[in-house]
Amino acid sequence: MPQRNEVSVSIVTMGCAKNEVDSARMSERLDAAGYRMCEDPAQADAVIVNTCSFIQAATEESLQAIFDACELPKVAAGNATVVIAGCMPARYGDDLAESLDEVKTFVPCGREDDIAAVLDSLFPSRAVGRGRKGEPSIKPSAYVKISDGCDRFCSYCAIPYIRGRYHSFTRDRIRGDVAAAVDGGAREIVLIAQDTGRWGEDFDEPSTLAQLMDGLAEEYPSTRFRVMYLQPEGVTDELLDAMSRRGNICAYLDIPFQHCQEDILRAMNRSGSFESYVRLVERVRERVPGITLRTTFITGFPGETDEDFDRLRAFADEIDFDYVGVFPYSQEEGTRAAELPGQIDQDTRERRAQELRDRADAISRLRMERRIGQDMDVLVLGHDEDGRLYGRAECQAPDVDGVTYLDGGEPGTIVRARITDTLLYEMEGEVE
């Protein structure tokens, strides 16, 4: 049995940015406990698969990652172990353990902070030691999670059953995570959660997301801040005013409308309507001119008629979003929507999703082309696999909105660049 400071651990992360934050936190705790983190799962003594099970497709991808981990030569030979963490153990519990008898240990979300103790139980003969601090790598952009769980109980969504009830992280914890990211070279902090707009309302002395972002922006004037996953109800005038007032709060909102038809939204256990959402966007653009807007839509929800879908397409046209993510409805076991009448066949769900996606792409392409000739601040991230230098402008969120290719700049810096060309979601810029 290897000694503690000889045990190598690799984390395979599935799903969204919130899982990436959880994986990073586990990695930090394991490193501090004396484990050696490694990138290659095939070389590791322990492989942690941090799973996602938001929808069936994500569950299937996570299962494949688990199977792949179990087939690694060291694991198959009994010289390494697999640990399953995250959403799947939380959602499926004992059923998962029965189905994956080759996996001995499961760490549901909410228990990630215990990961060092979990691995200690797997490697009991290790010597106690301290984590080793090597040369820190520069990470120009970092996610910081500000809360966990969700109380909305949208009828199609299993997150409340997986992640539990909503709870805000303390301001001190968030400030500590931001400070650590900035010390690690981050010039952009992306605040994320299942429902970012509710931050602070569950404190004994309630606070708001606007107050949090305003305070962080003031404390770190050289760092830009971005917020993601903001439900329509969370788009307050207070937040928009902070965004307009602080130059280092990105003029960018990701608002998952999901649909625009009132009866469909009610069946989703959501509020809103075509008209109220149009008024909301008008208010946003009035208070923050030039703001970038992203949204997500679900097509083929139970009961969605052709007329409902036509209205959704009209809504996308009316708002003229910068970016749109479109997903066919997924009938998730254990959710209320799975039992609703009027279930729509998979082919229709996917056909509508593709049709709306094509329309949204056409709108995005035109909006991107309007950026040609504009001067933008671009956070330089590094080089891609072809050696091209790239970064992200304020109008580009990580992982979802494309990048800006540059002719100069150092990773970890913010440069001023004039946009010279676009290709759908990608831009090219010349550094001034």
C-alpha positions in Angstrom: 0.0 0.0 0.0 1.5 3.4 -1.0 2.3 5.9 1.6 0.1 9.0 1.9 2.3 11.3 0.0 2.7 8.7 -2.8 -1.1 8.2 -3.4 -2.1 9.9 -6.6 -5.7 11.0 -7.3 -7.3 12.1 -10.5 -10.7 13.8 -10.7 -12.9 13.4 -13.8 -15.6 16.1 -13.9 -18.9 15.7 -15.7 -21.6 18.3 -16.1 -21.8 22.0 -15.5 -19.5 24.6 -14.0 -21.0 24.1 -10.6 -19.5 20.6 -10.7 -16.2 22.1 -11.7 -16.2 24.2 -8.6 -16.9 21.1 -6.4 -14.1 19.2 -8.1 -11.7 22.1 -7.5 -12.7 22.2 -3.9 -12.1 18.4 -3.5 -8.7 18.8 -5.2 -7.7 21.6 -2.8 -8.7 19.5 0.2 -6.9 16.4 -1.0 -3.8 18.4 -1.9 -3.8 19.9 1.6 -4.2 16.5 3.1 -1.1 15.2 1.4 -2.4 13.5 -1.7 -0.7 13.9 -5.1 -3.2 15.2 -7.7 -2.6 14.1 -11.3 -4.2 14.8 -14.6 -4.1 11.3 -16.1 -6.7 8.9 -14.6 -4.8 5.9 -16.0 -1.8 6.8 -13.7 -3.9 7.4 -10.6 -4.3 5.3 -7.5 -7.8 6.7 -7.0 -10.1 8.0 -9.7 -12.9 10.3 -8.6 -15.7 10.6 -11.1 -17.7 13.7 -10.2 -21.0 12.9 -11.8 -24.0 14.9 -13.2 -27.6 13.6 -13.5 -29.5 16.7 -14.2 -31.1 15.0 -17.2 -31.0 11.5 -18.6 -28.4 12.3 -21.2 -26.1 13.7 -18.5 -26.7 10.5 -16.4 -25.7 8.4 -19.4 -22.5 10.4 -20.0 -21.6 10.0 -16.3 -22.2 6.3 -16.4 -20.0 6.0 -19.4 -17.3 7.9 -17.6 -17.7 5.5 -14.6 -17.4 2.5 -16.9 -14.3 4.0 -18.6 -12.7 4.5 -15.2 -13.5 0.9 -14.1 -11.8 -0.4 -17.3 -8.5 1.5 -16.7 -5.7 -1.1 -16.5 -4.7 -0.2 -12.9 -8.4 -0.3 -11.8 -9.1 -3.6 -13.6 -6.0 -5.1 -12.1 -7.1 -4.1 -8.6 -4.3 -1.6 -8.1 -6.5 1.5 -8.1 -9.9 2.4 -6.9 -12.9 4.3 -8.3 -14.9 6.8 -6.2 -18.2 8.1 -7.5 -19.1 11.6 -6.3 -21.7 14.3 -7.1 -25.2 14.2 -8.3 -25.7 10.5 -9.2 -25.0 9.2 -5.6 -27.3 11.9 -4.3 -30.1 11.1 -6.7 -29.9 7.3 -6.9 -28.4 6.4 -3.6 -28.5 2.7 -2.7 -29.8 1.8 -6.2 -26.5 3.1 -7.7 -24.4 1.1 -5.2 -26.3 -2.1 -6.1 -25.9 -1.5 -9.9 -22.1 -0.7 -9.6 -20.8 -3.3 -7.2 -17.3 -2.8 -8.6 -17.3 0.7 -7.0 -16.9 0.6 -3.2 -17.3 4.3 -2.3 -19.9 6.9 -3.1 -19.8 10.6 -2.1 -23.0 12.4 -2.7 -23.0 16.2 -3.3 -23.0 17.9 0.0 -20.3 15.5 1.3 -17.5 16.7 -1.0 -15.8 18.4 1.9 -15.3 15.0 3.5 -13.4 13.7 0.5 -10.0 13.5 2.3 -11.5 11.4 5.1 -13.2 9.1 2.5 -9.8 8.5 0.8 -8.2 8.0 4.2 -10.5 5.1 4.7 -9.5 3.6 1.4 -5.8 4.0 2.1 -5.5 3.5 5.9 -1.8 2.7 6.0 -0.7 6.0 4.6 1.6 8.2 6.6 0.2 11.6 7.7 1.8 14.5 5.8 1.2 17.9 4.5 0.3 18.9 1.0 3.0 20.1 -1.2 2.9 23.5 -2.8 4.4 23.5 -6.2 4.6 26.3 -8.6 1.1 27.7 -9.0 -0.4 27.7 -12.4 -2.0 30.9 -13.7 -5.8 30.7 -14.0 -7.0 33.9 -15.6 -10.7 33.0 -15.0 -12.3 31.2 -12.1 -15.8 30.1 -11.0 -16.9 30.9 -7.5 -20.1 29.2 -6.2 -22.2 31.4 -4.0 -25.0 29.0 -2.9 -26.2 25.5 -3.4 -29.5 23.7 -3.7 -32.8 25.1 -5.0 -36.3 25.7 -3.7 -38.0 26.4 -7.0 -39.1 22.8 -7.8 -39.6 23.4 -11.5 -41.7 20.4 -12.5 -39.1 19.2 -15.1 -36.1 19.5 -12.8 -34.5 17.0 -10.3 -32.0 19.4 -8.9 -33.9 20.1 -5.6 -34.0 16.4 -5.0 -30.3 16.0 -5.8 -28.8 19.1 -4.2 -31.3 19.7 -1.5 -32.9 23.0 -0.3 -31.5 26.3 -1.2 -28.8 27.8 1.1 -26.6 30.8 0.5 -22.9 30.6 1.3 -21.7 33.2 3.7 -20.1 36.4 2.5 -16.9 35.5 4.3 -16.7 32.1 2.5 -17.3 33.8 -0.9 -14.8 36.5 -0.2 -12.2 33.8 0.8 -12.8 31.9 -2.5 -12.5 35.1 -4.5 -9.3 36.1 -2.7 -7.8 32.6 -3.4 -8.8 32.9 -7.1 -7.3 36.4 -7.4 -4.1 35.2 -5.7 -4.0 32.4 -8.2 -4.0 34.9 -11.1 -7.7 35.2 -11.8 -8.7 38.5 -13.6 -12.3 37.4 -14.0 -14.6 35.8 -11.3 -17.7 34.1 -12.5 -20.4 33.8 -9.7 -22.5 30.7 -10.1 -25.2 28.7 -8.3 -28.4 26.9 -9.1 -30.3 30.2 -8.5 -27.8 33.1 -8.1 -30.5 35.8 -7.7 -31.7 34.5 -4.4 -28.3 34.9 -2.7 -28.6 36.4 0.8 -32.3 36.2 1.3 -32.1 33.3 3.7 -29.7 35.1 6.1 -30.8 36.2 9.5 -30.1 39.7 8.2 -31.0 39.4 4.6 -28.7 40.6 1.8 -28.8 40.7 -2.0 -26.8 39.6 -4.9 -26.5 43.2 -5.9 -24.9 44.1 -2.6 -22.5 41.1 -2.9 -21.4 42.0 -6.4 -21.1 45.7 -5.6 -18.9 45.0 -2.6 -16.7 42.5 -4.5 -16.3 44.9 -7.4 -15.2 47.7 -5.1 -12.8 45.4 -3.2 -11.2 44.1 -6.4 -11.3 46.9 -8.9 -8.8 45.2 -11.2 -10.9 42.0 -11.4 -14.1 41.7 -13.5 -17.1 39.9 -12.2 -19.8 38.0 -14.0 -22.9 36.4 -12.8 -24.6 33.3 -14.4 -27.9 31.4 -13.9 -30.0 34.4 -12.9 -33.8 33.5 -12.9 -36.1 36.3 -14.2 -37.2 37.2 -10.7 -33.6 37.9 -9.7 -33.2 40.6 -12.2 -33.7 43.6 -9.9 -33.2 47.3 -10.5 -30.7 47.2 -7.7 -28.6 44.6 -9.6 -28.9 46.4 -12.9 -27.8 49.7 -11.3 -24.8 48.0 -9.7 -23.9 46.6 -13.1 -24.3 50.0 -14.8 -22.3 51.8 -12.0 -19.4 49.4 -11.7 -17.2 49.1 -14.8 -15.8 45.8 -13.6 -19.2 44.1 -13.4 -19.8 42.5 -16.8 -22.8 43.9 -18.7 -23.9 40.3 -19.3 -26.9 38.4 -18.0 -27.8 34.7 -18.4 -31.5 34.5 -17.8 -33.1 31.0 -18.4 -36.6 31.9 -19.5 -37.3 28.3 -20.6 -40.5 29.3 -22.4 -42.8 32.2 -23.0 -46.3 30.8 -23.1 -48.0 31.3 -19.7 -49.8 28.0 -19.6 -46.5 26.1 -20.4 -44.7 28.1 -17.7 -47.4 27.3 -15.2 -47.1 23.6 -16.0 -43.3 24.0 -15.4 -44.1 25.6 -12.0 -42.6 28.9 -13.2 -44.1 32.4 -13.5 -44.0 34.8 -16.3 -45.4 35.3 -19.8 -44.5 36.5 -23.2 -45.6 40.1 -22.4 -43.9 40.2 -18.9 -40.7 38.8 -20.3 -40.6 41.4 -23.1 -41.1 44.2 -20.5 -38.3 42.7 -18.4 -35.8 42.7 -21.2 -36.8 46.3 -22.2 -36.1 47.3 -18.6 -32.8 45.5 -18.6 -31.6 47.2 -21.9 -32.8 50.6 -20.8 -30.8 50.5 -17.5 -27.7 48.8 -19.0 -27.3 49.9 -22.6 -25.4 47.4 -24.7 -25.8 44.5 -22.3 -25.3 41.0 -23.6 -28.2 38.6 -23.0 -28.1 34.8 -23.0 -31.1 32.5 -22.3 -32.2 28.8 -22.5 -35.4 27.3 -23.9 -37.0 23.9 -23.5 -38.9 22.6 -26.5 -41.5 19.8 -26.5 -42.6 20.2 -22.9 -45.7 18.2 -22.2 -48.7 19.9 -23.7 -46.7 22.2 -26.0 -48.8 22.7 -29.1 -47.6 23.8 -32.5 -49.1 27.3 -31.7 -47.1 27.3 -28.4 -43.9 26.6 -30.3 -44.7 29.2 -32.9 -45.0 31.8 -30.0 -41.7 30.6 -28.6 -40.0 31.2 -32.0 -41.7 34.6 -32.2 -40.4 35.4 -28.7 -36.8 34.6 -29.7 -37.3 36.9 -32.7 -38.8 39.7 -30.6 -36.0 39.7 -28.0 -33.1 39.3 -30.4 -30.9 37.4 -27.9 -27.1 37.4 -28.2 -26.9 33.7 -27.3 -29.6 31.0 -26.9 -29.2 27.4 -25.6 -32.0 25.1 -26.8 -32.8 21.7 -25.2 -35.4 19.2 -26.0 -37.5 18.3 -23.0 -36.2 15.3 -21.0 -38.7 13.2 -19.2 -36.9 12.7 -15.9 -37.9 10.0 -13.5 -39.2 11.3 -10.2 -40.2 14.7 -11.5 -43.8 15.9 -11.7 -43.5 16.8 -15.4 -42.8 13.1 -16.2 -46.3 12.3 -15.1 -48.1 15.1 -16.9 -50.5 14.3 -19.7 -49.6 15.4 -23.3 -46.1 13.9 -23.4 -44.6 14.7 -26.8 -42.6 12.1 -28.8 -38.9 12.5 -28.8 -38.6 13.1 -32.6 -40.9 16.2 -32.3 -39.0 17.5 -29.2 -35.7 17.3 -31.1 -37.1 18.6 -34.4 -38.5 21.7 -32.6 -35.2 22.1 -30.7 -33.2 22.1 -33.9 -35.5 24.4 -35.6 -35.4 27.0 -32.8 -31.6 26.5 -32.5 -31.1 27.2 -36.2 -33.2 30.4 -35.9 -31.3 31.5 -32.8 -28.0 30.9 -34.5 -29.1 33.1 -37.4 -29.9 35.9 -34.9 -26.7 35.4 -33.0 -24.7 35.6 -36.2 -26.1 39.0 -37.1 -25.5 40.3 -33.6 -22.0 39.1 -33.7 -21.3 40.8 -37.0 -22.4 44.1 -35.5 -19.4 43.9 -33.2 -16.9 44.2 -36.1 -15.1 47.5 -35.7 -15.8 47.8 -31.9 -13.0 48.1 -29.3 -13.3 45.6 -26.5 -11.4 44.6 -23.4 -10.4 40.9 -23.8 -9.1 38.7 -21.1 -6.2 36.7 -22.6 -6.5 33.0 -21.6 -3.7 31.2 -23.5 -3.2 29.2 -26.7 -5.5 26.6 -28.2 -4.3 23.3 -29.5 -3.4 24.9 -32.9 -1.2 27.5 -31.1 -3.6 30.4 -31.6 -3.7 33.0 -28.9 -7.2 33.5 -27.6 -9.2 35.1 -24.8 -12.8 36.2 -23.9 -14.4 39.6 -24.2 -17.0 40.8 -21.7 -19.7 39.6 -24.0 -18.4 36.0 -23.9 -19.0 33.8 -20.9 -16.8 30.7 -20.2 -17.6 27.4 -22.0 -20.7 28.6 -23.8 -20.2 31.7 -25.9 -17.1 31.2 -28.0 -13.7 33.0 -27.8 -11.8 35.9 -29.3 -8.6 35.1 -31.2 -5.9 37.7 -30.8 -2.7 38.8 -32.5 -0.9 39.7 -29.2 -1.1 39.8 -25.4 0.1 37.7 -22.4 -2.1 35.1 -20.7 -3.6 36.6 -17.5 -3.8 40.1 -18.8 -6.7 42.2 -20.2 -5.9 43.8 -23.5 -7.8 46.3 -25.7 -8.6 44.9 -29.1 -10.5 46.0 -32.1 -12.8 43.3 -33.5 -11.9 42.7 -37.1 -14.0 39.6 -38.0 -16.5 37.1 -36.6 -17.5 33.5 -37.4 -20.8 32.7 -35.7 -19.7 32.7 -32.0 -16.0 33.3 -32.5 -14.4 36.7 -33.0 -11.0 37.9 -34.1 -9.3 41.0 -32.7 -6.2 43.2 -33.2 -4.6 44.3 -30.0 -4.2 48.1 -29.9 
